[in-house]
């Protein structure tokens, strides 16, 4: 129960970036620096002064797909601000990037089913 509360608290102060290009032909440290720089560039593009505490790719690396990036902030206010400002990515070089809240697999499935009903 304590772990679930802790995970929920982390999810509330996190966002997930989908569609961010991934570099594969460099050393792991360089790749990590590239991803951190890209996330900071995206935050600049949406005029967010929020400072991420953690940035990492989710899932295992595959040739054919870009892994999502999870960004954890110090508080939920920063995450909400990023989600509010996400639409301002349109018209920038990051217009192909989608920013969504961090959700459990169950929550993602429920939202997907709701979207399917509306179609």
C-alpha positions in Angstrom: 0.0 0.0 0.0 2.8 2.4 0.8 4.6 1.5 -2.4 1.4 2.2 -4.4 1.0 5.7 -2.8 4.7 6.4 -3.6 4.3 5.3 -7.2 1.1 7.5 -7.5 3.0 10.5 -6.1 5.8 10.0 -8.6 3.3 9.6 -11.5 1.6 12.9 -10.5 4.9 14.8 -10.9 5.8 13.0 -14.1 5.1 13.4 -17.8 5.9 11.1 -20.8 7.2 12.4 -24.1 6.3 10.3 -27.1 7.9 10.6 -30.5 11.3 12.0 -29.5 14.0 10.9 -31.9 16.4 8.3 -30.5 20.1 8.1 -31.3 21.5 4.5 -31.3 25.0 4.8 -32.8 26.7 6.5 -29.8 28.0 5.5 -26.4 25.4 5.2 -23.6 26.6 8.3 -21.8 26.5 10.4 -25.0 23.0 9.0 -25.8 21.8 10.0 -22.3 23.3 13.5 -22.7 21.5 13.8 -26.1 18.2 12.8 -24.6 18.6 15.2 -21.6 19.5 18.1 -24.0 16.5 17.3 -26.2 14.1 17.3 -23.2 15.5 20.6 -22.1 15.1 22.0 -25.6 11.4 20.8 -25.6 10.8 22.5 -22.3 12.3 25.7 -23.7 10.0 25.4 -26.7 6.9 25.4 -24.5 8.3 28.2 -22.3 8.6 26.0 -19.2 11.0 26.9 -16.5 10.5 23.6 -14.7 13.6 21.7 -14.0 13.5 17.9 -14.4 14.8 15.8 -11.6 15.1 12.6 -13.7 15.0 11.8 -17.4 15.0 8.3 -18.8 13.9 6.2 -21.8 11.2 3.6 -21.0 11.4 0.1 -22.3 14.1 -1.8 -24.1 15.7 -0.5 -27.3 14.4 -1.7 -30.6 15.3 -0.7 -34.1 11.8 0.0 -35.4 10.4 2.2 -32.6 11.2 5.3 -30.5 11.0 4.6 -26.8 9.0 7.1 -24.8 10.9 9.4 -22.4 9.7 9.7 -18.8 10.5 13.1 -17.2 10.1 13.4 -13.4 9.8 16.8 -11.8 10.2 17.9 -8.2 6.5 18.6 -7.8 3.2 18.0 -9.5 2.7 21.7 -10.3 5.7 21.6 -12.7 4.3 18.5 -14.4 0.8 20.1 -14.8 2.4 23.3 -16.2 4.2 21.2 -18.9 1.0 19.4 -19.8 -0.9 22.7 -20.0 1.8 24.2 -22.3 2.3 21.1 -24.4 0.0 22.4 -27.2 2.5 25.2 -27.9 4.8 22.6 -29.5 2.7 23.0 -32.7 4.7 24.9 -35.3 8.0 24.1 -33.6 10.6 21.6 -34.6 9.1 19.3 -31.9 5.5 19.3 -33.4 5.8 15.5 -33.8 6.3 15.1 -30.0 3.3 14.3 -27.8 3.4 15.0 -24.1 1.0 13.0 -21.9 0.6 12.4 -18.2 2.3 9.4 -16.7 -0.3 6.7 -16.3 -0.5 3.1 -15.2 -1.1 0.4 -17.8 -4.6 0.1 -16.5 -5.3 3.8 -16.9 -3.8 3.9 -20.4 -6.0 1.0 -21.4 -9.1 2.6 -20.0 -8.4 5.9 -21.9 -7.7 4.0 -25.1 -11.1 2.2 -24.7 -12.9 5.5 -24.2 -11.2 7.0 -27.3 -12.4 3.9 -29.3 -16.0 4.4 -28.1 -15.9 8.0 -29.4 -14.9 7.0 -32.9 
